Amino acid sequence: MEFNTENVGNYEVNPWTWGKVKKLYPHFKTIYLKCKENNITLNDLKDNLLNMSDFVFSISDIFTEIIAITLNTDKEKVDALQFEVIIQLFLVIINQNLEYLSNLLSPIQEIIKRVTKNLP
């Protein structure tokens, strides 16, 4: 599995490292709960982000944190970016990494099943 770096404006967006995934986990959990509360699937979020302004602004601080961690920059620098750039960055980050996380969890679940199957 290989993921490429993508450029958005002057920013180079790289797939997350394990360290970034660990830092971002609390944000994923919050987004998941807000999506569940609003009956929004991850595909809805990915495909209709621009049509969900109320939802987007309700989790805008989380978006800022995710973008800042992904780009290795400060939240203040992210807040200074144009709205269009923020949306582009977030969509690239979602496309690069949510599939990665889904694929990462599947093998772990299989390993856990195999290991626990042999336990007394």
PETABEL-V83372 format. One record per residue. N is the residue number from 0. RES is the residue in three letters. SS is DSSP state (h for helix, s for strand, l for the rest). D_CENTER is the distance of its C-alpha to the mean C-alpha in Angstrom with 1 decimal. Layout:
n->N res->RES ss->SS d_center->D_CENTER
n->N res->RES ss->SS d_center->D_CENTER
This chain:
n->0 res->MET ss->l d_center->17.8
n->1 res->GLU ss->l d_center->17.1
n->2 res->PHE ss->l d_center->14.4
n->3 res->ASN ss->l d_center->15.7
n->4 res->THR ss->l d_center->15.2
n->5 res->GLU ss->s d_center->14.9
n->6 res->ASN ss->s d_center->16.7
n->7 res->VAL ss->s d_center->16.1
n->8 res->GLY ss->l d_center->19.2
n->9 res->ASN ss->l d_center->20.1
n->10 res->TYR ss->s d_center->16.7
n->11 res->GLU ss->s d_center->15.8
n->12 res->VAL ss->s d_center->12.2
n->13 res->ASN ss->l d_center->12.0
n->14 res->PRO ss->l d_center->9.9
n->15 res->TRP ss->l d_center->9.0
n->16 res->THR ss->l d_center->12.1
n->17 res->TRP ss->h d_center->12.9
n->18 res->GLY ss->h d_center->13.6
n->19 res->LYS ss->h d_center->10.3
n->20 res->VAL ss->h d_center->8.8
n->21 res->LYS ss->h d_center->11.7
n->22 res->LYS ss->h d_center->11.3
n->23 res->LEU ss->h d_center->7.8
n->24 res->TYR ss->h d_center->9.1
n->25 res->PRO ss->h d_center->11.0
n->26 res->HIS ss->h d_center->8.4
n->27 res->PHE ss->h d_center->6.8
n->28 res->LYS ss->h d_center->10.5
n->29 res->THR ss->h d_center->11.3
n->30 res->ILE ss->h d_center->9.0
n->31 res->TYR ss->h d_center->10.5
n->32 res->LEU ss->h d_center->13.9
n->33 res->LYS ss->h d_center->13.9
n->34 res->CYS ss->h d_center->13.0
n->35 res->LYS ss->h d_center->15.8
n->36 res->GLU ss->h d_center->18.1
n->37 res->ASN ss->l d_center->17.8
n->38 res->ASN ss->l d_center->18.0
n->39 res->ILE ss->l d_center->14.9
n->40 res->THR ss->l d_center->13.4
n->41 res->LEU ss->h d_center->10.1
n->42 res->ASN ss->h d_center->12.4
n->43 res->ASP ss->h d_center->13.7
n->44 res->LEU ss->h d_center->10.6
n->45 res->LYS ss->h d_center->10.0
n->46 res->ASP ss->h d_center->13.8
n->47 res->ASN ss->l d_center->15.1
n->48 res->LEU ss->h d_center->12.9
n->49 res->LEU ss->h d_center->16.1
n->50 res->ASN ss->h d_center->18.2
n->51 res->MET ss->l d_center->16.5
n->52 res->SER ss->h d_center->17.5
n->53 res->ASP ss->h d_center->18.5
n->54 res->PHE ss->h d_center->15.4
n->55 res->VAL ss->h d_center->13.3
n->56 res->PHE ss->h d_center->15.8
n->57 res->SER ss->h d_center->15.8
n->58 res->ILE ss->l d_center->12.3
n->59 res->SER ss->h d_center->12.8
n->60 res->ASP ss->h d_center->13.2
n->61 res->ILE ss->h d_center->9.8
n->62 res->PHE ss->h d_center->8.4
n->63 res->THR ss->h d_center->11.1
n->64 res->GLU ss->h d_center->10.3
n->65 res->ILE ss->h d_center->6.8
n->66 res->ILE ss->h d_center->8.7
n->67 res->ALA ss->h d_center->11.7
n->68 res->ILE ss->h d_center->10.5
n->69 res->THR ss->h d_center->9.1
n->70 res->LEU ss->h d_center->12.4
n->71 res->ASN ss->l d_center->14.6
n->72 res->THR ss->l d_center->16.1
n->73 res->ASP ss->l d_center->17.2
n->74 res->LYS ss->h d_center->15.8
n->75 res->GLU ss->h d_center->19.2
n->76 res->LYS ss->h d_center->18.7
n->77 res->VAL ss->h d_center->15.5
n->78 res->ASP ss->h d_center->17.5
n->79 res->ALA ss->l d_center->20.3
n->80 res->LEU ss->l d_center->18.4
n->81 res->GLN ss->l d_center->19.5
n->82 res->PHE ss->h d_center->17.6
n->83 res->GLU ss->h d_center->17.5
n->84 res->VAL ss->h d_center->16.0
n->85 res->ILE ss->h d_center->13.2
n->86 res->ILE ss->h d_center->12.5
n->87 res->GLN ss->h d_center->13.0
n->88 res->LEU ss->h d_center->10.6
n->89 res->PHE ss->h d_center->7.7
n->90 res->LEU ss->h d_center->8.9
n->91 res->VAL ss->h d_center->9.3
n->92 res->ILE ss->h d_center->6.0
n->93 res->ILE ss->h d_center->4.9
n->94 res->ASN ss->h d_center->8.3
n->95 res->GLN ss->h d_center->8.4
n->96 res->ASN ss->h d_center->6.0
n->97 res->LEU ss->h d_center->5.8
n->98 res->GLU ss->h d_center->9.5
n->99 res->TYR ss->h d_center->9.8
n->100 res->LEU ss->h d_center->8.8
n->101 res->SER ss->h d_center->11.1
n->102 res->ASN ss->h d_center->13.7
n->103 res->LEU ss->h d_center->13.6
n->104 res->LEU ss->h d_center->14.4
n->105 res->SER ss->h d_center->17.2
n->106 res->PRO ss->h d_center->19.4
n->107 res->ILE ss->h d_center->19.1
n->108 res->GLN ss->h d_center->20.2
n->109 res->GLU ss->h d_center->23.0
n->110 res->ILE ss->h d_center->24.1
n->111 res->ILE ss->h d_center->24.3
n->112 res->LYS ss->h d_center->26.3
n->113 res->ARG ss->h d_center->28.7
n->114 res->VAL ss->h d_center->29.2
n->115 res->THR ss->h d_center->29.8
n->116 res->LYS ss->h d_center->32.1
n->117 res->ASN ss->l d_center->34.5
n->118 res->LEU ss->l d_center->34.7
n->119 res->PRO ss->l d_center->37.9
